[in-house]
Amino acid sequence: MKRITIAIDGHSSCGKSTMAKNLARELGYIYIDTGAMYRSVTLYAMQNGLIGAGHAIDTEGLRQAMPKIDITFKFNPETGRPDTYLNGKCVEKEIRTLEVSNNVSPIATLGFVREAMVRKQRLMGREGGVILDGRDIGTVVFPDAELKIFVTASDEIRARRRYDELIAKGEDVRYEDILKNVRERDYIDTHRDISPLTQAADAIVLDNSNLTIPEQQEWLLKLTKEAVSASE
């Protein structure tokens, strides 16, 4: 059976990563969390004093630091999913904090950051049999992907999901702050000059506001089988 490339784009906190991870595990595909890559760059910038008050970024400092930022993924047998490593250290927990979420969109608008990440993503996925989720996978990274999905949900539902996730991890957060972050990220993601969040013309839209995870996985698996058959 042919191993295809699957691109899952969409708004923040709409469950793209959960969908992609579960599907990759079921198909035996490689999962590449592109959002984690941008979060890792953001974490590096925060840890090294490259982000100041008001989300001000030391752009030139970050540009010079990019060659020092090594992002890899390693399979975690306990979770059955890949963990993100920044310069050899597992940062899966650190990159999911609200503080990183509040800074990641401005970092992701920088052209030199996107160029470096897209180059790495294409190298990771060049052999096929991969699932990538992000903002520009189907439009920029892999415009020829055999299956493109665009996922969305209401901002209130997305904020609630993110809130529940962070509370479960022991984070001290407020729903109102997360809703504000979701709306701000939507605006930045859709209005940036470089690789804005847009639906690819040939993407299939999924509004999962009222779907359970098993329901959306069943839907996605059906589409994947159809895409594989069509590509053979």
C-alpha positions in Angstrom: 0.0 0.0 0.0 1.4 3.4 -1.0 2.4 5.7 1.9 1.1 9.2 1.3 1.7 12.6 2.8 -1.1 14.0 5.0 -1.3 17.7 5.7 -3.5 18.8 8.6 -3.9 22.6 9.0 -6.1 24.7 11.1 -6.6 27.1 13.9 -4.9 26.9 17.3 -6.3 24.5 19.9 -8.6 22.7 17.5 -7.2 19.3 18.1 -5.0 19.0 15.0 -2.1 17.4 17.0 -4.4 14.8 18.7 -5.9 13.9 15.3 -2.5 13.6 13.7 -0.8 11.6 16.5 -3.6 9.1 16.7 -3.8 8.6 13.0 0.0 8.2 12.7 -0.1 5.6 15.4 -2.9 3.7 13.7 -1.3 3.8 10.2 2.3 3.4 11.3 3.2 6.8 9.9 5.7 9.3 11.1 4.1 12.3 12.9 5.8 15.7 12.7 4.5 18.3 15.1 5.4 21.5 13.3 3.7 23.6 16.0 6.1 22.1 18.5 9.0 23.2 16.3 7.9 26.8 16.5 7.2 26.5 20.2 10.7 25.1 20.7 12.2 28.1 18.9 10.1 30.4 21.1 11.2 28.5 24.3 14.8 28.9 23.2 14.3 32.7 22.7 12.6 33.0 26.1 15.4 31.1 27.9 18.1 33.1 26.3 16.7 36.6 26.8 15.6 37.1 23.2 12.0 38.1 24.1 11.5 41.1 26.2 8.5 43.0 27.6 5.4 43.3 25.4 6.6 40.3 23.3 9.5 42.4 21.9 11.8 40.1 20.0 15.5 40.5 19.6 15.2 39.6 15.9 18.9 39.9 15.0 19.9 37.9 18.1 17.5 35.2 17.2 18.6 35.1 13.6 22.2 34.6 14.7 21.1 31.9 17.2 19.1 29.8 14.7 22.0 27.5 13.7 22.3 26.7 17.5 18.7 25.5 17.7 18.4 21.8 17.1 14.9 20.3 17.2 14.3 16.6 17.1 11.5 14.1 17.9 11.9 10.9 19.8 9.3 8.2 20.3 8.0 7.8 23.9 7.1 4.2 24.5 5.0 5.1 27.5 2.7 7.5 25.7 3.0 5.9 22.2 3.7 9.3 20.8 6.8 11.4 19.9 8.3 13.9 22.4 10.0 17.1 21.4 13.6 17.7 22.1 15.4 21.0 22.1 19.2 20.7 21.8 19.0 17.2 23.3 16.6 18.0 26.1 13.0 16.9 26.3 10.9 20.0 26.4 7.5 18.5 25.7 6.0 20.0 28.9 7.8 23.3 28.8 6.6 24.2 25.2 2.9 23.7 26.1 2.7 26.4 28.7 0.5 29.5 28.3 3.6 31.7 28.4 5.0 30.0 25.3 1.6 30.1 23.7 1.5 33.9 24.3 4.8 34.3 22.4 4.8 31.7 19.7 2.7 33.5 17.1 5.1 36.6 16.8 8.1 34.2 16.6 6.3 32.3 13.8 5.8 35.4 11.7 9.6 35.9 11.3 10.6 34.9 7.8 14.0 33.4 8.7 12.4 31.2 11.4 9.8 29.9 8.9 12.4 29.3 6.3 14.5 27.2 8.7 11.5 25.2 10.0 10.0 24.6 6.5 13.4 23.3 5.3 13.6 20.9 8.2 10.0 19.8 7.8 10.5 19.0 4.1 13.6 16.9 4.9 11.7 15.0 7.6 8.8 14.2 5.2 10.6 13.7 1.9 10.0 9.9 1.8 6.2 10.1 2.4 4.4 8.1 5.1 4.2 11.2 7.2 1.5 13.3 8.9 2.2 16.9 9.6 0.0 19.5 11.3 0.4 23.2 11.4 -0.7 26.4 9.7 0.8 26.2 6.3 1.5 22.5 5.6 -1.0 22.1 2.7 -0.2 25.5 1.2 3.5 25.9 1.6 5.4 22.9 3.1 3.7 20.1 1.1 1.4 21.7 -1.4 1.3 18.4 -3.3 0.2 16.3 -0.3 -2.2 13.6 -1.3 -4.6 14.5 1.5 -5.2 17.9 3.0 -7.5 18.6 6.0 -8.4 22.0 7.3 -9.6 21.8 10.9 -11.6 24.5 12.8 -13.9 24.9 15.8 -15.5 27.9 17.6 -13.0 30.0 19.6 -14.9 29.4 22.8 -14.7 25.6 22.4 -11.1 25.7 21.5 -10.3 27.9 24.5 -12.2 25.5 26.8 -10.3 22.5 25.4 -7.0 24.2 26.0 -8.1 25.3 29.5 -9.0 21.8 30.5 -5.8 20.4 29.1 -3.6 22.9 31.1 -5.7 22.4 34.3 -5.2 18.6 33.9 -1.4 19.3 33.8 -1.5 21.3 37.0 -1.2 24.8 35.4 -2.7 27.8 37.2 -4.6 29.4 34.3 -7.8 31.3 33.7 -10.3 30.5 30.9 -10.6 34.2 30.0 -6.8 34.5 29.5 -6.8 31.5 27.2 -9.8 32.7 25.2 -7.9 36.0 24.7 -4.8 34.1 23.6 -6.8 32.0 21.1 -8.3 35.0 19.5 -5.0 36.9 19.4 -3.3 33.9 17.8 -6.1 33.5 15.2 -5.6 37.2 14.2 -1.8 37.0 14.0 -1.9 33.6 12.2 -4.4 34.8 9.5 -2.9 38.3 9.0 0.8 37.7 8.9 2.6 38.5 5.6 4.6 35.2 5.4 2.7 31.9 5.1 -0.6 33.1 6.7 -3.1 30.5 7.9 -5.4 29.9 4.9 -7.3 26.9 3.7 -5.8 25.2 0.7 -8.1 25.2 -2.3 -8.1 21.4 -2.3 -8.4 20.9 1.5 -11.3 19.1 3.1 -12.8 21.2 6.0 -13.6 19.6 9.3 -15.5 21.6 12.0 -15.0 19.4 15.0 -16.8 21.7 17.5 -19.3 19.0 18.3 -17.4 15.9 17.5 -15.8 13.4 19.9 -12.2 12.3 19.3 -13.4 8.8 18.2 -15.8 10.3 15.7 -13.3 12.6 14.1 -10.7 9.7 13.9 -13.2 7.5 12.2 -13.9 10.3 9.7 -10.2 10.9 9.1 -9.4 7.3 8.7 -12.1 6.9 6.0 -10.7 9.9 4.1 -7.2 8.5 4.4 -8.1 5.2 2.9 -9.9 7.0 0.0 -6.8 9.2 -0.6 -4.5 6.2 -0.6 -6.7 4.3 -3.1 -6.9 7.4 -5.4 -3.1 7.8 -5.4 -2.3 4.2 -6.3 
